[in-house]
Amino acid sequence: MRRSTAQWTVSLPRLLSREAEKTAKEESRTKSELVREALRRYLGEQAFRRAQGHLSRRLRSLGVRTEEDVERLIDEGRN
């Protein structure tokens, strides 16, 4: 039967490792839980930045560079 999780081996600088262990203990969590949350947040932020970049490029292609341009497009859409 296949496992639903993958196991990794990760190397951390000693200070970061100690801080992570301390935080996990203070929050009554495992180190794995702490790392999973950190990775989820990082990946979420990266996805947001990619979407932001895509939107920014799309807006520039529409000639949107200022808030006034946004207002102009909204007005045009209403008419």
mmJSON file of the N, C-alpha and C atoms, coordinates in Angstrom:
{"data_MODEL":{"atom_site":{
"group_PDB":["ATOM","ATOM","ATOM","ATOM","ATOM","ATOM","ATOM","ATOM","ATOM","ATOM","ATOM","ATOM","ATOM","ATOM","ATOM","ATOM","ATOM","ATOM","ATOM","ATOM","ATOM","ATOM","ATOM","ATOM","ATOM","ATOM","ATOM","ATOM","ATOM","ATOM","ATOM","ATOM","ATOM","ATOM","ATOM","ATOM","ATOM","ATOM","ATOM","ATOM","ATOM","ATOM","ATOM","ATOM","ATOM","ATOM","ATOM","ATOM","ATOM","ATOM","ATOM","ATOM","ATOM","ATOM","ATOM","ATOM","ATOM","ATOM","ATOM","ATOM","ATOM","ATOM","ATOM","ATOM","ATOM","ATOM","ATOM","ATOM","ATOM","ATOM","ATOM","ATOM","ATOM","ATOM","ATOM","ATOM","ATOM","ATOM","ATOM","ATOM","ATOM","ATOM","ATOM","ATOM","ATOM","ATOM","ATOM","ATOM","ATOM","ATOM","ATOM","ATOM","ATOM","ATOM","ATOM","ATOM","ATOM","ATOM","ATOM","ATOM","ATOM","ATOM","ATOM","ATOM","ATOM","ATOM","ATOM","ATOM","ATOM","ATOM","ATOM","ATOM","ATOM","ATOM","ATOM","ATOM","ATOM","ATOM","ATOM","ATOM","ATOM","ATOM","ATOM","ATOM","ATOM","ATOM","ATOM","ATOM","ATOM","ATOM","ATOM","ATOM","ATOM","ATOM","ATOM","ATOM","ATOM","ATOM","ATOM","ATOM","ATOM","ATOM","ATOM","ATOM","ATOM","ATOM","ATOM","ATOM","ATOM","ATOM","ATOM","ATOM","ATOM","ATOM","ATOM","ATOM","ATOM","ATOM","ATOM","ATOM","ATOM","ATOM","ATOM","ATOM","ATOM","ATOM","ATOM","ATOM","ATOM","ATOM","ATOM","ATOM","ATOM","ATOM","ATOM","ATOM","ATOM","ATOM","ATOM","ATOM","ATOM","ATOM","ATOM","ATOM","ATOM","ATOM","ATOM","ATOM","ATOM","ATOM","ATOM","ATOM","ATOM","ATOM","ATOM","ATOM","ATOM","ATOM","ATOM","ATOM","ATOM","ATOM","ATOM","ATOM","ATOM","ATOM","ATOM","ATOM","ATOM","ATOM","ATOM","ATOM","ATOM","ATOM","ATOM","ATOM","ATOM","ATOM","ATOM","ATOM","ATOM","ATOM","ATOM","ATOM","ATOM","ATOM","ATOM","ATOM","ATOM","ATOM","ATOM","ATOM","ATOM","ATOM","ATOM","ATOM","ATOM"],
"id":[1,2,3,4,5,6,7,8,9,10,11,12,13,14,15,16,17,18,19,20,21,22,23,24,25,26,27,28,29,30,31,32,33,34,35,36,37,38,39,40,41,42,43,44,45,46,47,48,49,50,51,52,53,54,55,56,57,58,59,60,61,62,63,64,65,66,67,68,69,70,71,72,73,74,75,76,77,78,79,80,81,82,83,84,85,86,87,88,89,90,91,92,93,94,95,96,97,98,99,100,101,102,103,104,105,106,107,108,109,110,111,112,113,114,115,116,117,118,119,120,121,122,123,124,125,126,127,128,129,130,131,132,133,134,135,136,137,138,139,140,141,142,143,144,145,146,147,148,149,150,151,152,153,154,155,156,157,158,159,160,161,162,163,164,165,166,167,168,169,170,171,172,173,174,175,176,177,178,179,180,181,182,183,184,185,186,187,188,189,190,191,192,193,194,195,196,197,198,199,200,201,202,203,204,205,206,207,208,209,210,211,212,213,214,215,216,217,218,219,220,221,222,223,224,225,226,227,228,229,230,231,232,233,234,235,236,237],
"type_symbol":["N","C","C","N","C","C","N","C","C","N","C","C","N","C","C","N","C","C","N","C","C","N","C","C","N","C","C","N","C","C","N","C","C","N","C","C","N","C","C","N","C","C","N","C","C","N","C","C","N","C","C","N","C","C","N","C","C","N","C","C","N","C","C","N","C","C","N","C","C","N","C","C","N","C","C","N","C","C","N","C","C","N","C","C","N","C","C","N","C","C","N","C","C","N","C","C","N","C","C","N","C","C","N","C","C","N","C","C","N","C","C","N","C","C","N","C","C","N","C","C","N","C","C","N","C","C","N","C","C","N","C","C","N","C","C","N","C","C","N","C","C","N","C","C","N","C","C","N","C","C","N","C","C","N","C","C","N","C","C","N","C","C","N","C","C","N","C","C","N","C","C","N","C","C","N","C","C","N","C","C","N","C","C","N","C","C","N","C","C","N","C","C","N","C","C","N","C","C","N","C","C","N","C","C","N","C","C","N","C","C","N","C","C","N","C","C","N","C","C","N","C","C","N","C","C","N","C","C","N","C","C","N","C","C","N","C","C"],
"label_atom_id":["N","CA","C","N","CA","C","N","CA","C","N","CA","C","N","CA","C","N","CA","C","N","CA","C","N","CA","C","N","CA","C","N","CA","C","N","CA","C","N","CA","C","N","CA","C","N","CA","C","N","CA","C","N","CA","C","N","CA","C","N","CA","C","N","CA","C","N","CA","C","N","CA","C","N","CA","C","N","CA","C","N","CA","C","N","CA","C","N","CA","C","N","CA","C","N","CA","C","N","CA","C","N","CA","C","N","CA","C","N","CA","C","N","CA","C","N","CA","C","N","CA","C","N","CA","C","N","CA","C","N","CA","C","N","CA","C","N","CA","C","N","CA","C","N","CA","C","N","CA","C","N","CA","C","N","CA","C","N","CA","C","N","CA","C","N","CA","C","N","CA","C","N","CA","C","N","CA","C","N","CA","C","N","CA","C","N","CA","C","N","CA","C","N","CA","C","N","CA","C","N","CA","C","N","CA","C","N","CA","C","N","CA","C","N","CA","C","N","CA","C","N","CA","C","N","CA","C","N","CA","C","N","CA","C","N","CA","C","N","CA","C","N","CA","C","N","CA","C","N","CA","C","N","CA","C","N","CA","C","N","CA","C","N","CA","C","N","CA","C","N","CA","C","N","CA","C"],
"label_alt_id":[null,null,null,null,null,null,null,null,null,null,null,null,null,null,null,null,null,null,null,null,null,null,null,null,null,null,null,null,null,null,null,null,null,null,null,null,null,null,null,null,null,null,null,null,null,null,null,null,null,null,null,null,null,null,null,null,null,null,null,null,null,null,null,null,null,null,null,null,null,null,null,null,null,null,null,null,null,null,null,null,null,null,null,null,null,null,null,null,null,null,null,null,null,null,null,null,null,null,null,null,null,null,null,null,null,null,null,null,null,null,null,null,null,null,null,null,null,null,null,null,null,null,null,null,null,null,null,null,null,null,null,null,null,null,null,null,null,null,null,null,null,null,null,null,null,null,null,null,null,null,null,null,null,null,null,null,null,null,null,null,null,null,null,null,null,null,null,null,null,null,null,null,null,null,null,null,null,null,null,null,null,null,null,null,null,null,null,null,null,null,null,null,null,null,null,null,null,null,null,null,null,null,null,null,null,null,null,null,null,null,null,null,null,null,null,null,null,null,null,null,null,null,null,null,null,null,null,null,null,null,null,null,null,null,null,null,null],
"label_comp_id":["MET","MET","MET","ARG","ARG","ARG","ARG","ARG","ARG","SER","SER","SER","THR","THR","THR","ALA","ALA","ALA","GLN","GLN","GLN","TRP","TRP","TRP","THR","THR","THR","VAL","VAL","VAL","SER","SER","SER","LEU","LEU","LEU","PRO","PRO","PRO","ARG","ARG","ARG","LEU","LEU","LEU","LEU","LEU","LEU","SER","SER","SER","ARG","ARG","ARG","GLU","GLU","GLU","ALA","ALA","ALA","GLU","GLU","GLU","LYS","LYS","LYS","THR","THR","THR","ALA","ALA","ALA","LYS","LYS","LYS","GLU","GLU","GLU","GLU","GLU","GLU","SER","SER","SER","ARG","ARG","ARG","THR","THR","THR","LYS","LYS","LYS","SER","SER","SER","GLU","GLU","GLU","LEU","LEU","LEU","VAL","VAL","VAL","ARG","ARG","ARG","GLU","GLU","GLU","ALA","ALA","ALA","LEU","LEU","LEU","ARG","ARG","ARG","ARG","ARG","ARG","TYR","TYR","TYR","LEU","LEU","LEU","GLY","GLY","GLY","GLU","GLU","GLU","GLN","GLN","GLN","ALA","ALA","ALA","PHE","PHE","PHE","ARG","ARG","ARG","ARG","ARG","ARG","ALA","ALA","ALA","GLN","GLN","GLN","GLY","GLY","GLY","HIS","HIS","HIS","LEU","LEU","LEU","SER","SER","SER","ARG","ARG","ARG","ARG","ARG","ARG","LEU","LEU","LEU","ARG","ARG","ARG","SER","SER","SER","LEU","LEU","LEU","GLY","GLY","GLY","VAL","VAL","VAL","ARG","ARG","ARG","THR","THR","THR","GLU","GLU","GLU","GLU","GLU","GLU","ASP","ASP","ASP","VAL","VAL","VAL","GLU","GLU","GLU","ARG","ARG","ARG","LEU","LEU","LEU","ILE","ILE","ILE","ASP","ASP","ASP","GLU","GLU","GLU","GLY","GLY","GLY","ARG","ARG","ARG","ASN","ASN","ASN"],
"label_asym_id":["A","A","A","A","A","A","A","A","A","A","A","A","A","A","A","A","A","A","A","A","A","A","A","A","A","A","A","A","A","A","A","A","A","A","A","A","A","A","A","A","A","A","A","A","A","A","A","A","A","A","A","A","A","A","A","A","A","A","A","A","A","A","A","A","A","A","A","A","A","A","A","A","A","A","A","A","A","A","A","A","A","A","A","A","A","A","A","A","A","A","A","A","A","A","A","A","A","A","A","A","A","A","A","A","A","A","A","A","A","A","A","A","A","A","A","A","A","A","A","A","A","A","A","A","A","A","A","A","A","A","A","A","A","A","A","A","A","A","A","A","A","A","A","A","A","A","A","A","A","A","A","A","A","A","A","A","A","A","A","A","A","A","A","A","A","A","A","A","A","A","A","A","A","A","A","A","A","A","A","A","A","A","A","A","A","A","A","A","A","A","A","A","A","A","A","A","A","A","A","A","A","A","A","A","A","A","A","A","A","A","A","A","A","A","A","A","A","A","A","A","A","A","A","A","A","A","A","A","A","A","A","A","A","A","A","A","A"],
"label_entity_id":["1","1","1","1","1","1","1","1","1","1","1","1","1","1","1","1","1","1","1","1","1","1","1","1","1","1","1","1","1","1","1","1","1","1","1","1","1","1","1","1","1","1","1","1","1","1","1","1","1","1","1","1","1","1","1","1","1","1","1","1","1","1","1","1","1","1","1","1","1","1","1","1","1","1","1","1","1","1","1","1","1","1","1","1","1","1","1","1","1","1","1","1","1","1","1","1","1","1","1","1","1","1","1","1","1","1","1","1","1","1","1","1","1","1","1","1","1","1","1","1","1","1","1","1","1","1","1","1","1","1","1","1","1","1","1","1","1","1","1","1","1","1","1","1","1","1","1","1","1","1","1","1","1","1","1","1","1","1","1","1","1","1","1","1","1","1","1","1","1","1","1","1","1","1","1","1","1","1","1","1","1","1","1","1","1","1","1","1","1","1","1","1","1","1","1","1","1","1","1","1","1","1","1","1","1","1","1","1","1","1","1","1","1","1","1","1","1","1","1","1","1","1","1","1","1","1","1","1","1","1","1","1","1","1","1","1","1"],
"label_seq_id":[1,1,1,2,2,2,3,3,3,4,4,4,5,5,5,6,6,6,7,7,7,8,8,8,9,9,9,10,10,10,11,11,11,12,12,12,13,13,13,14,14,14,15,15,15,16,16,16,17,17,17,18,18,18,19,19,19,20,20,20,21,21,21,22,22,22,23,23,23,24,24,24,25,25,25,26,26,26,27,27,27,28,28,28,29,29,29,30,30,30,31,31,31,32,32,32,33,33,33,34,34,34,35,35,35,36,36,36,37,37,37,38,38,38,39,39,39,40,40,40,41,41,41,42,42,42,43,43,43,44,44,44,45,45,45,46,46,46,47,47,47,48,48,48,49,49,49,50,50,50,51,51,51,52,52,52,53,53,53,54,54,54,55,55,55,56,56,56,57,57,57,58,58,58,59,59,59,60,60,60,61,61,61,62,62,62,63,63,63,64,64,64,65,65,65,66,66,66,67,67,67,68,68,68,69,69,69,70,70,70,71,71,71,72,72,72,73,73,73,74,74,74,75,75,75,76,76,76,77,77,77,78,78,78,79,79,79],
"pdbx_PDB_ins_code":[null,null,null,null,null,null,null,null,null,null,null,null,null,null,null,null,null,null,null,null,null,null,null,null,null,null,null,null,null,null,null,null,null,null,null,null,null,null,null,null,null,null,null,null,null,null,null,null,null,null,null,null,null,null,null,null,null,null,null,null,null,null,null,null,null,null,null,null,null,null,null,null,null,null,null,null,null,null,null,null,null,null,null,null,null,null,null,null,null,null,null,null,null,null,null,null,null,null,null,null,null,null,null,null,null,null,null,null,null,null,null,null,null,null,null,null,null,null,null,null,null,null,null,null,null,null,null,null,null,null,null,null,null,null,null,null,null,null,null,null,null,null,null,null,null,null,null,null,null,null,null,null,null,null,null,null,null,null,null,null,null,null,null,null,null,null,null,null,null,null,null,null,null,null,null,null,null,null,null,null,null,null,null,null,null,null,null,null,null,null,null,null,null,null,null,null,null,null,null,null,null,null,null,null,null,null,null,null,null,null,null,null,null,null,null,null,null,null,null,null,null,null,null,null,null,null,null,null,null,null,null,null,null,null,null,null,null],
"Cartn_x":[0.842,0.0,0.892,0.517,1.286,0.978,1.994,1.813,1.192,0.417,-0.184,0.738,1.877,2.853,4.194,5.027,6.398,7.325,8.375,9.309,10.527,10.93,12.086,13.138,14.367,15.449,15.93,15.915,16.244,17.347,18.306,19.376,19.076,19.229,18.975,20.193,20.439,21.47,21.069,22.042,21.751,20.813,21.044,20.219,18.767,18.553,17.203,16.55,17.316,16.8,16.368,17.198,16.852,15.61,15.523,14.356,13.085,13.185,12.033,11.602,12.553,12.225,11.569,12.1,11.535,10.103,9.892,8.555,7.581,7.999,7.13,6.739,7.693,7.412,6.457,6.705,5.843,4.406,4.248,2.923,2.332,3.013,2.572,2.313,3.282,3.19,4.429,4.331,5.529,6.331,7.593,8.419,7.845,7.314,6.711,5.539,4.69,3.556,4.046,5.079,5.627,6.173,6.906,7.477,6.374,5.356,4.246,3.558,3.299,2.644,3.524,4.803,5.723,5.766,5.804,5.855,4.545,3.408,2.111,2.042,2.488,2.465,3.377,4.569,5.524,4.943,4.415,3.859,2.646,1.844,0.701,1.147,2.189,2.723,3.289,3.963,4.519,3.397,2.326,1.189,0.559,0.452,-0.106,0.775,2.084,3.003,2.927,2.799,2.657,1.367,0.274,-1.01,-0.917,-0.248,-0.071,0.717,1.77,2.578,1.77,0.98,0.129,-0.864,-1.515,-2.491,-1.816,-0.652,0.073,0.406,0.879,1.191,-0.072,-1.163,-2.44,-2.935,-2.854,-3.292,-2.441,-1.129,-0.253,-0.618,-0.96,-1.335,-2.626,-3.455,-4.685,-4.468,-3.22,-2.91,-3.175,-3.336,-3.618,-2.297,-2.074,-0.843,-1.11,-2.291,-2.619,-4.019,-4.362,-5.719,-6.75,-6.361,-7.274,-7.595,-6.597,-6.827,-7.839,-7.735,-8.676,-10.08,-10.203,-11.508,-12.076,-11.21,-11.644,-12.217,-11.522,-11.99,-13.32,-13.447,-14.712,-15.846,-15.585,-16.601,-16.981,-15.97,-16.239,-17.084,-16.82,-17.568,-19.014,-19.261,-20.612,-21.465,-20.824,-21.562,-21.909],
"Cartn_y":[-1.179,0.0,1.249,2.248,3.492,4.391,5.086,6.063,7.32,8.005,9.264,10.452,10.185,11.244,10.84,11.832,11.601,12.042,11.305,11.637,12.317,13.439,14.198,14.221,14.422,14.715,16.115,17.005,18.405,18.828,19.568,20.123,21.577,21.956,23.333,23.851,25.145,25.726,25.495,25.317,24.992,25.99,27.276,28.292,28.165,28.007,27.858,26.589,25.536,24.282,24.464,25.12,25.349,26.218,27.268,28.147,27.393,26.553,25.771,24.783,24.099,23.151,23.869,25.028,25.808,26.236,26.733,27.173,26.004,24.882,23.7,23.288,23.287,22.903,23.898,25.196,26.227,26.125,25.704,25.616,24.204,23.321,21.921,21.282,21.476,20.912,20.099,19.261,18.54,19.421,19.079,19.803,19.63,18.454,18.208,19.154,19.341,20.253,21.675,22.078,23.421,23.61,22.63,22.712,22.674,21.828,21.777,23.128,23.754,25.067,26.106,26.11,27.072,26.878,25.635,25.366,25.747,25.449,25.863,27.378,28.095,29.567,30.08,29.514,29.943,29.691,28.498,28.17,29.04,29.345,30.239,31.636,32.131,33.453,33.472,32.397,32.318,32.315,31.574,31.536,32.922,33.612,34.968,35.902,35.812,36.673,36.393,35.112,34.785,35.386,35.248,35.811,37.325,37.932,39.383,39.824,39.084,39.404,39.262,38.188,37.969,39.118,39.477,40.566,41.886,42.134,43.367,43.444,42.336,42.318,42.529,41.898,42.034,43.481,44.09,45.482,46.407,46.183,47.015,46.858,45.629,45.414,46.141,46.417,47.174,48.677,49.066,50.481,51.026,50.142,50.581,50.789,52.042,52.363,53.15,53.748,54.572,54.22,54.746,54.558,55.207,56.295,56.959,56.038,55.276,54.317,53.249,52.804,51.811,52.403,53.619,54.292,54.458,54.797,54.949,53.633,52.534,51.233,50.845,51.15,50.855,51.656,52.939,53.783,53.266,52.858,52.323,51.054,50.241,48.991,49.228,50.334,50.651,51.201,51.794,52.423,51.43],
"Cartn_z":[0.0,0.0,0.0,-0.799,-0.872,0.317,0.763,1.84,1.265,2.084,1.639,1.916,2.475,2.737,2.152,1.918,1.472,2.59,2.77,3.84,3.235,3.832,3.383,4.485,4.059,4.99,4.638,5.623,5.376,6.332,5.818,6.657,6.961,8.222,8.657,9.413,9.325,10.191,11.654,12.521,13.929,14.595,14.387,15.035,14.576,13.28,12.76,13.311,13.408,13.96,15.412,16.199,17.612,17.743,16.917,16.966,16.566,15.553,15.105,16.186,16.8,17.868,19.045,19.419,20.516,20.191,18.977,18.558,18.554,18.009,17.968,19.383,20.283,21.667,22.325,22.13,22.723,22.225,20.958,20.353,20.416,21.131,21.269,19.903,19.017,17.668,17.383,16.371,15.954,15.004,14.841,13.879,12.476,12.191,10.877,10.632,11.641,11.498,11.223,11.936,11.764,10.345,9.858,8.52,7.46,7.649,6.69,6.584,7.735,7.707,7.025,7.34,6.725,5.211,4.758,3.329,2.651,3.296,2.73,2.569,3.603,3.529,2.428,2.342,1.316,-0.078,-0.308,-1.617,-1.932,-0.923,-1.119,-1.506,-0.843,-1.176,-2.588,-2.976,-4.331,-5.368,-5.112,-6.036,-6.145,-5.016,-5.013,-5.841,-5.658,-6.417,-7.917,-8.289,-9.711,-10.268,-9.518,-9.961,-10.057,-9.097,-9.094,-10.332,-10.653,-11.832,-13.111,-13.185,-14.365,-14.512,-13.41,-13.447,-13.832,-13.281,-13.586,-15.076,-15.649,-17.086,-17.914,-17.497,-18.227,-18.173,-17.002,-16.877,-17.738,-17.745,-18.588,-20.054,-20.46,-21.868,-22.22,-21.208,-21.417,-21.269,-21.0,-20.854,-19.464,-18.495,-17.122,-16.396,-16.009,-15.282,-14.006,-13.906,-12.74,-12.24,-11.076,-10.552,-11.466,-12.094,-13.022,-14.203,-14.649,-15.728,-15.297,-14.054,-13.529,-13.52,-13.025,-12.989,-14.396,-15.358,-16.74,-17.279,-17.032,-17.506,-16.842,-15.576,-14.877,-15.492,-15.724,-16.357,-17.738,-18.524,-19.855,-19.77,-18.781,-18.606,-18.206,-17.537,-17.102,-18.241,-19.232,-20.355,-21.431],
"occupancy":[1.0,1.0,1.0,1.0,1.0,1.0,1.0,1.0,1.0,1.0,1.0,1.0,1.0,1.0,1.0,1.0,1.0,1.0,1.0,1.0,1.0,1.0,1.0,1.0,1.0,1.0,1.0,1.0,1.0,1.0,1.0,1.0,1.0,1.0,1.0,1.0,1.0,1.0,1.0,1.0,1.0,1.0,1.0,1.0,1.0,1.0,1.0,1.0,1.0,1.0,1.0,1.0,1.0,1.0,1.0,1.0,1.0,1.0,1.0,1.0,1.0,1.0,1.0,1.0,1.0,1.0,1.0,1.0,1.0,1.0,1.0,1.0,1.0,1.0,1.0,1.0,1.0,1.0,1.0,1.0,1.0,1.0,1.0,1.0,1.0,1.0,1.0,1.0,1.0,1.0,1.0,1.0,1.0,1.0,1.0,1.0,1.0,1.0,1.0,1.0,1.0,1.0,1.0,1.0,1.0,1.0,1.0,1.0,1.0,1.0,1.0,1.0,1.0,1.0,1.0,1.0,1.0,1.0,1.0,1.0,1.0,1.0,1.0,1.0,1.0,1.0,1.0,1.0,1.0,1.0,1.0,1.0,1.0,1.0,1.0,1.0,1.0,1.0,1.0,1.0,1.0,1.0,1.0,1.0,1.0,1.0,1.0,1.0,1.0,1.0,1.0,1.0,1.0,1.0,1.0,1.0,1.0,1.0,1.0,1.0,1.0,1.0,1.0,1.0,1.0,1.0,1.0,1.0,1.0,1.0,1.0,1.0,1.0,1.0,1.0,1.0,1.0,1.0,1.0,1.0,1.0,1.0,1.0,1.0,1.0,1.0,1.0,1.0,1.0,1.0,1.0,1.0,1.0,1.0,1.0,1.0,1.0,1.0,1.0,1.0,1.0,1.0,1.0,1.0,1.0,1.0,1.0,1.0,1.0,1.0,1.0,1.0,1.0,1.0,1.0,1.0,1.0,1.0,1.0,1.0,1.0,1.0,1.0,1.0,1.0,1.0,1.0,1.0,1.0,1.0,1.0,1.0,1.0,1.0,1.0,1.0,1.0],
"B_iso_or_equiv":[0.0,0.0,0.0,0.0,0.0,0.0,0.0,0.0,0.0,0.0,0.0,0.0,0.0,0.0,0.0,0.0,0.0,0.0,0.0,0.0,0.0,0.0,0.0,0.0,0.0,0.0,0.0,0.0,0.0,0.0,0.0,0.0,0.0,0.0,0.0,0.0,0.0,0.0,0.0,0.0,0.0,0.0,0.0,0.0,0.0,0.0,0.0,0.0,0.0,0.0,0.0,0.0,0.0,0.0,0.0,0.0,0.0,0.0,0.0,0.0,0.0,0.0,0.0,0.0,0.0,0.0,0.0,0.0,0.0,0.0,0.0,0.0,0.0,0.0,0.0,0.0,0.0,0.0,0.0,0.0,0.0,0.0,0.0,0.0,0.0,0.0,0.0,0.0,0.0,0.0,0.0,0.0,0.0,0.0,0.0,0.0,0.0,0.0,0.0,0.0,0.0,0.0,0.0,0.0,0.0,0.0,0.0,0.0,0.0,0.0,0.0,0.0,0.0,0.0,0.0,0.0,0.0,0.0,0.0,0.0,0.0,0.0,0.0,0.0,0.0,0.0,0.0,0.0,0.0,0.0,0.0,0.0,0.0,0.0,0.0,0.0,0.0,0.0,0.0,0.0,0.0,0.0,0.0,0.0,0.0,0.0,0.0,0.0,0.0,0.0,0.0,0.0,0.0,0.0,0.0,0.0,0.0,0.0,0.0,0.0,0.0,0.0,0.0,0.0,0.0,0.0,0.0,0.0,0.0,0.0,0.0,0.0,0.0,0.0,0.0,0.0,0.0,0.0,0.0,0.0,0.0,0.0,0.0,0.0,0.0,0.0,0.0,0.0,0.0,0.0,0.0,0.0,0.0,0.0,0.0,0.0,0.0,0.0,0.0,0.0,0.0,0.0,0.0,0.0,0.0,0.0,0.0,0.0,0.0,0.0,0.0,0.0,0.0,0.0,0.0,0.0,0.0,0.0,0.0,0.0,0.0,0.0,0.0,0.0,0.0,0.0,0.0,0.0,0.0,0.0,0.0,0.0,0.0,0.0,0.0,0.0,0.0],
"pdbx_formal_charge":[null,null,null,null,null,null,null,null,null,null,null,null,null,null,null,null,null,null,null,null,null,null,null,null,null,null,null,null,null,null,null,null,null,null,null,null,null,null,null,null,null,null,null,null,null,null,null,null,null,null,null,null,null,null,null,null,null,null,null,null,null,null,null,null,null,null,null,null,null,null,null,null,null,null,null,null,null,null,null,null,null,null,null,null,null,null,null,null,null,null,null,null,null,null,null,null,null,null,null,null,null,null,null,null,null,null,null,null,null,null,null,null,null,null,null,null,null,null,null,null,null,null,null,null,null,null,null,null,null,null,null,null,null,null,null,null,null,null,null,null,null,null,null,null,null,null,null,null,null,null,null,null,null,null,null,null,null,null,null,null,null,null,null,null,null,null,null,null,null,null,null,null,null,null,null,null,null,null,null,null,null,null,null,null,null,null,null,null,null,null,null,null,null,null,null,null,null,null,null,null,null,null,null,null,null,null,null,null,null,null,null,null,null,null,null,null,null,null,null,null,null,null,null,null,null,null,null,null,null,null,null,null,null,null,null,null,null],
"auth_seq_id":[1,1,1,2,2,2,3,3,3,4,4,4,5,5,5,6,6,6,7,7,7,8,8,8,9,9,9,10,10,10,11,11,11,12,12,12,13,13,13,14,14,14,15,15,15,16,16,16,17,17,17,18,18,18,19,19,19,20,20,20,21,21,21,22,22,22,23,23,23,24,24,24,25,25,25,26,26,26,27,27,27,28,28,28,29,29,29,30,30,30,31,31,31,32,32,32,33,33,33,34,34,34,35,35,35,36,36,36,37,37,37,38,38,38,39,39,39,40,40,40,41,41,41,42,42,42,43,43,43,44,44,44,45,45,45,46,46,46,47,47,47,48,48,48,49,49,49,50,50,50,51,51,51,52,52,52,53,53,53,54,54,54,55,55,55,56,56,56,57,57,57,58,58,58,59,59,59,60,60,60,61,61,61,62,62,62,63,63,63,64,64,64,65,65,65,66,66,66,67,67,67,68,68,68,69,69,69,70,70,70,71,71,71,72,72,72,73,73,73,74,74,74,75,75,75,76,76,76,77,77,77,78,78,78,79,79,79],
"auth_comp_id":["MET","MET","MET","ARG","ARG","ARG","ARG","ARG","ARG","SER","SER","SER","THR","THR","THR","ALA","ALA","ALA","GLN","GLN","GLN","TRP","TRP","TRP","THR","THR","THR","VAL","VAL","VAL","SER","SER","SER","LEU","LEU","LEU","PRO","PRO","PRO","ARG","ARG","ARG","LEU","LEU","LEU","LEU","LEU","LEU","SER","SER","SER","ARG","ARG","ARG","GLU","GLU","GLU","ALA","ALA","ALA","GLU","GLU","GLU","LYS","LYS","LYS","THR","THR","THR","ALA","ALA","ALA","LYS","LYS","LYS","GLU","GLU","GLU","GLU","GLU","GLU","SER","SER","SER","ARG","ARG","ARG","THR","THR","THR","LYS","LYS","LYS","SER","SER","SER","GLU","GLU","GLU","LEU","LEU","LEU","VAL","VAL","VAL","ARG","ARG","ARG","GLU","GLU","GLU","ALA","ALA","ALA","LEU","LEU","LEU","ARG","ARG","ARG","ARG","ARG","ARG","TYR","TYR","TYR","LEU","LEU","LEU","GLY","GLY","GLY","GLU","GLU","GLU","GLN","GLN","GLN","ALA","ALA","ALA","PHE","PHE","PHE","ARG","ARG","ARG","ARG","ARG","ARG","ALA","ALA","ALA","GLN","GLN","GLN","GLY","GLY","GLY","HIS","HIS","HIS","LEU","LEU","LEU","SER","SER","SER","ARG","ARG","ARG","ARG","ARG","ARG","LEU","LEU","LEU","ARG","ARG","ARG","SER","SER","SER","LEU","LEU","LEU","GLY","GLY","GLY","VAL","VAL","VAL","ARG","ARG","ARG","THR","THR","THR","GLU","GLU","GLU","GLU","GLU","GLU","ASP","ASP","ASP","VAL","VAL","VAL","GLU","GLU","GLU","ARG","ARG","ARG","LEU","LEU","LEU","ILE","ILE","ILE","ASP","ASP","ASP","GLU","GLU","GLU","GLY","GLY","GLY","ARG","ARG","ARG","ASN","ASN","ASN"],
"auth_asym_id":["A","A","A","A","A","A","A","A","A","A","A","A","A","A","A","A","A","A","A","A","A","A","A","A","A","A","A","A","A","A","A","A","A","A","A","A","A","A","A","A","A","A","A","A","A","A","A","A","A","A","A","A","A","A","A","A","A","A","A","A","A","A","A","A","A","A","A","A","A","A","A","A","A","A","A","A","A","A","A","A","A","A","A","A","A","A","A","A","A","A","A","A","A","A","A","A","A","A","A","A","A","A","A","A","A","A","A","A","A","A","A","A","A","A","A","A","A","A","A","A","A","A","A","A","A","A","A","A","A","A","A","A","A","A","A","A","A","A","A","A","A","A","A","A","A","A","A","A","A","A","A","A","A","A","A","A","A","A","A","A","A","A","A","A","A","A","A","A","A","A","A","A","A","A","A","A","A","A","A","A","A","A","A","A","A","A","A","A","A","A","A","A","A","A","A","A","A","A","A","A","A","A","A","A","A","A","A","A","A","A","A","A","A","A","A","A","A","A","A","A","A","A","A","A","A","A","A","A","A","A","A","A","A","A","A","A","A"],
"auth_atom_id":["N","CA","C","N","CA","C","N","CA","C","N","CA","C","N","CA","C","N","CA","C","N","CA","C","N","CA","C","N","CA","C","N","CA","C","N","CA","C","N","CA","C","N","CA","C","N","CA","C","N","CA","C","N","CA","C","N","CA","C","N","CA","C","N","CA","C","N","CA","C","N","CA","C","N","CA","C","N","CA","C","N","CA","C","N","CA","C","N","CA","C","N","CA","C","N","CA","C","N","CA","C","N","CA","C","N","CA","C","N","CA","C","N","CA","C","N","CA","C","N","CA","C","N","CA","C","N","CA","C","N","CA","C","N","CA","C","N","CA","C","N","CA","C","N","CA","C","N","CA","C","N","CA","C","N","CA","C","N","CA","C","N","CA","C","N","CA","C","N","CA","C","N","CA","C","N","CA","C","N","CA","C","N","CA","C","N","CA","C","N","CA","C","N","CA","C","N","CA","C","N","CA","C","N","CA","C","N","CA","C","N","CA","C","N","CA","C","N","CA","C","N","CA","C","N","CA","C","N","CA","C","N","CA","C","N","CA","C","N","CA","C","N","CA","C","N","CA","C","N","CA","C","N","CA","C","N","CA","C","N","CA","C","N","CA","C","N","CA","C","N","CA","C","N","CA","C"],
"pdbx_PDB_model_num":[1,1,1,1,1,1,1,1,1,1,1,1,1,1,1,1,1,1,1,1,1,1,1,1,1,1,1,1,1,1,1,1,1,1,1,1,1,1,1,1,1,1,1,1,1,1,1,1,1,1,1,1,1,1,1,1,1,1,1,1,1,1,1,1,1,1,1,1,1,1,1,1,1,1,1,1,1,1,1,1,1,1,1,1,1,1,1,1,1,1,1,1,1,1,1,1,1,1,1,1,1,1,1,1,1,1,1,1,1,1,1,1,1,1,1,1,1,1,1,1,1,1,1,1,1,1,1,1,1,1,1,1,1,1,1,1,1,1,1,1,1,1,1,1,1,1,1,1,1,1,1,1,1,1,1,1,1,1,1,1,1,1,1,1,1,1,1,1,1,1,1,1,1,1,1,1,1,1,1,1,1,1,1,1,1,1,1,1,1,1,1,1,1,1,1,1,1,1,1,1,1,1,1,1,1,1,1,1,1,1,1,1,1,1,1,1,1,1,1,1,1,1,1,1,1,1,1,1,1,1,1,1,1,1,1,1,1]
}}}
